[in-house]
């Protein structure tokens, strides 16, 4: 099953590259097939197998896989699997001879607060240590997600959805290279896949949509009970009819990121949507979730408009969700293009020039299900 999913992901990555010219949407820096668009430096050996970049330490010189071009303001996301050794991701960096100079977002589970920490390689050294120990966040030998958001002087790293550092630095470089690092020592090994970047042209920073304390900015609609528990929005069925929690504001072009937990039942995230009071129903796009389906998760649905399923994932999305824990959902809607991601994996994309107007967000409690939902770390960048 893992091989099937990787092949599907490689296909999706290639499809994304074909659309990379569409300004303002995600670009995959790794095509899932080879190292085109990258340059190898140092001793470690880099190769591609089954849609995954693999690297092992084989000598005495630090290794780098350097992406073509330079980048300024962006969100960078990648999935990684660690076997051993010290690694990291360079951003806004430069080469000085054989030295890499600039920001490094570290990756070293051997030191408790190193993974997710920020250093300036061949510069000021450690700038900020991670706020969460690797043992409380990191899954050794499994796939993990690394996110780097660097906009203006604001840099945030997240590992598996958790904020590791949130740092402002007026001294750092404004643009530069992106590179993956590998320790040259024997036994050091890493795997990387789903490496993608979203450029932020207007220097728009993250805005939280939930304050972690109360439901300010949101309003209940229909039949469900909504409250705040443990710094998360908690939604529970009441009458087995539809229930919603609506955002008070509307949003048009954006990248939305949040964490969710839906132990059982059918739910979803409405966007570019609208509420119809007479029906107690929300109409519009829905990023779907269903614990009992192998394809509904990450599927794009058009709620109550008559169009219903717009595009379905072509792999078993139930396998990429931790049904007992927290997961990350991302929705990018810029112009006519909509892209959905769960736990760093792209599930679908859809081009719809008929639905580009602003609309509300809403969390759903589906009719007919005894269920509960949890939502937290809800944040948005508007374009």
N, C-alpha and C positions, 0 to 999 in steps of 0.2 A: 504493500500500500504506500509506503514512504516513497519508493521509486516512482510510482504513478503520480503522486502529488508533485514531486520535484520536476518531472517532465512537464506536467501541466503548468507549473510556475514558470519554467523556462519559456514555454510557449507564450504565456501572458507577458513575460518580460519583453520578448521580441515584438509582440503586438504594441506594447507601450512605446518601444523605440520608434515604431512606424509613425506614432502620433506625437513624437517628441517636439515636432516643429510647432505644435499648437501652443502658443504662448500662455504661460501661467499654469500649466498642469505638470504633473510629475514626469520626470525623465528618469529612466533606468540607466545607471552608469555601468551596469554589468548586463551583458546581453544573454547570459545563460548558456553560452556556447563556447566562448573563447575569451582571450584577454585583449581583444581589440579595444582600443580606447584607454589602455593602461600601459605603463612602462615599469619594468622590473629593475630594481636596484638592490645591490647587496648579495649576501650569500644564500639565504633561504630560497628554496625552489617552490615556484608557484605553478599550479596547473588547474585545469577545469575538468571535473568529472560529474556527469549526471546533473548538470545545472548548478554545480557548487564549486566555488573557488577553494582549493585546498593548498595549504602551505605547511612546510616543515623546516625546522632549523637544521642546517647541514654544514655550518662553517663557523667562522669567528667574526663575521661582519654583520651588523644589523641589517635587516631586510625591509624593503619598502615596495609596495605596489602603488604607483602614483597615477592618478587619473589625469587624462588630458585636460588642459585648460585651467583657468583660475576662476574662483567663485568668491562672491562677497557676502550677501545676505541670503540665507537659505535655511531650510530644514533638511537634514540628511538622516535617512533611516536605513538600517541594515539588520539582517538577522545573522547571528554568529553562533558557532559551537566551539568551545574551548577544550583542548586536550591537555596542554601544558605550555609553560613559558609565559613571558611578558609580551603583551601586544597593546594595540591602541589605534586610534584614528586621528591623523593630523588634519587640521583645518586651518585655512588662512595661513598657510606655511610657504616656505621657499627653500630652495637648495642653495647651500653655500659650499661649493666644492662637493664633497661627499657627505656633508652634514645636512640634516634636516632641521630647519629652524622654524619655530612657531608653535601655535597651540597644539597640544596633544590631549585628547580625551582618553584617559588611560583604561586599560583592561588587564587586570592582574589579580585573579582570585586568590593568589598566594598571600597577598597582603589585604587585611580585612577592609580597609577603606580606600583602596586604590582604584577599584573598578568604578568608573564614572567620575573620577577626580579629574581636575584640570591642571596641567602643567604647561610651562612654556619651554619646549625642547631647545637646548642650547641657548637659553635665555635666563629668565628669572626663576626657573625651577617651579616648584609646587605653588600654584596660585590658590587653589581651594581643594580641600579634601572632601570626598563623598560623604553625604549625610547618612547613608545606609550601608551597613556592612555587607560584603559580598555574600556571606552565608545566609543572610536574611532576604536576599533578592535573587541571587544567581543560581542557575540550574546547571551544574557541571555535567558535561556529556550530553546535554540537550540543547535544543534551539532556544536562543534568547534574542531579544530585540534591543538594539542600541539606537537612540535618537539623539541627534545634536541639533539644537536650534541656536543659530547665531545671527542676530539681527542688530545692526548698529553696534553698540558696545555691550549688548546683552547676550550672554551665553548660558544655555540651559542644557544639561545632559539628563537623559532618562534611560534607565535600563529596566526592561520588562514593565514599562509604564510608570515606574517610580522616579520621582525627581531625585537625582543624585547631587547635583550642584546647580545653583542659580546665582550667577556671578556677573557683575558689571566691571568692565575694564576699558578705560579710556586710552590706555597706552598701547594696546595690541594692534596688530596689522588690520587693515580694513578689507583686504582680500588676499587670495593666495591659493595654494595647491590643496587638494584633498589626497590623502594617502593612507593606506593600511600598513601597519607596522608588524614585524615578526622578529622575536628573539632568535638569534642564530644558534643557540645551544641545542645539541641533540636532545630529542624528546619534546621540544617545543613544537606545537602544532595547532593550527586554527582552521576553521571552515567559515566561509562567508557566502551569503546569497541575498537576493532581493535588495540590492543596493540601489537606492533611489533618492532623488533630490527634488525639492520644490523651491524654486527661486522666489524670493520675496522682493519684488521690484520697488515697492513703495515704502519700504522700511516700516511696515505695519507690524506691531508687536502683538504678542498673545494678550487676549482679554479673557478673564474668567467669567463664565456664565452662571456659576454657582459658588456662593460664598462659604459653603461648608457648615453654615450655622442655621439657616432658615430658608424658606422658599421665596424670598424676595426676588422679583423678576420672573416668577412663574405663577401659574394659576391652574387649579384643578378644573376638569371638564368631564362630564359624564359620570360614570359610577366606578370609583376606586378610591382608596384611602391613601393619602400622600403625607409623608412626614420626613424628618431628618433624623437619622440614626448613625452614630459613629462617623460623622462628617460625610455622610452619603445620603442621597435622596433614596427613600424607601417607598416603593409602591406596592400595594396589596389589593387583591380582588375584594369586592364587597358583595355584589349582587349577581356576579357572573355575567354582567353586561359590560360593554366597552367602557374603559376609563382612560383618561389622558391627563398628562400634565403639560400645559402649554407655556411656551415662552411668551412674555409680554411684548417683546420686540420682534421685528421681522428682519431677515437676513437674506442677501442675494448671492453674492460671490464670496466664497469662504473656504477655509480648511478648518474642519471641526475635529477635535480629538477628545475622547473621553474613555473612562473605564466602566465596565458593566459586569454585573453578576446576575444571571437568570438561571437559578437551579433547575427549574422546570417550567414548561409552558411556552406560549407564543407571545412575543413582544416585538418591539421595533422602535426606530427613531424616525419620526416624521421630519422632513425638511422641505423648504419651498412649498409649504402646505398652508391650509386655511381651515378654520373650524366653521361648521354649519350648525347654528344653535338649534334650529327646528328638528334636526336629525340627531343631535348629540353625537355627531360624527366629525372626524377630521378627514379632509380630502388632500391628496397630493402624494409626493414621493415618500416612500418609506424604505429605510435600510433595515432589513428584516432579521429576526432572531427566532429560532424555534428549536428547543432541545430535543424534539422527536423527529427531526428531519435531517437527511444527509445533503440537502441542497438549498433549503430556505435561508439558512444563515449566510449573510453577505449577499443575498439576492435583492434586486431592486424591484420594488412593488409600487404600483400606483393606486393608493387607497381610495376606494369609492368613486373612481372616475370612469369606470367601465373598461379601462385598459388592463388592469390587474397586473400580471407578471410581465415586466419589461425585459429583463435579462437575468438569466440564472447562471450560477457558477457551474463550471464543467468538471469539478472534482468534489470529493466528499468533505464539505466544510465543517461537519460535526466533529471531525478528527482534529481540527486546529483550535478547538475551544476547550478550556478547562471549565467544566460545568460545576465544579465545586469551588472555584476561585475567581479571581478578577481577570478580566480580559480587556484588550484595547480595541476600540472601534474608531475608525477614521472615515470621515466623509469629506471629499473634496468636490466642490461644485463651483466651477468657474466658467462663465459663459454657458454654452450648451453642453459641455462635457461634465459628466458625473463619474467619480471613481470611488469605490468602496474598498476598505482594507480591514481585516480582522487579524489582530496579533501580528501585524507587519506583512501579512500576505494579501496580495490583491485578489479580490474575489470576482469583481465585475467592473466594466466601464460601459458607459452609455452616452451617446451623443443625441441630445434632444433639443433642437432649436425652438420648439414650441413651449418649453417650460423654463424660462430664464428669469422670471420675475421673482422679487423678494417674497418670502413667506415665513411662517413661524417654524420653530422646532417643537416637537412634542414627543413625550415618552408614552408608550402604549401598554395598557393591560388589556389583553385580548378577551373578547366575550367567550364564555363557556369554559374558562380555565380557572381552577383554584391555583393561584400562583402568586409569586412575589418577585419584585425586581429591585435591583440596586444600581445606582448611577453616581459616579464621583469624578473628580478631576476634569470637569467639563470646561473646555477652553476653545477659543476660536481666534483665527486670524482672518480679518476681512480684506478683500482685494478691491 
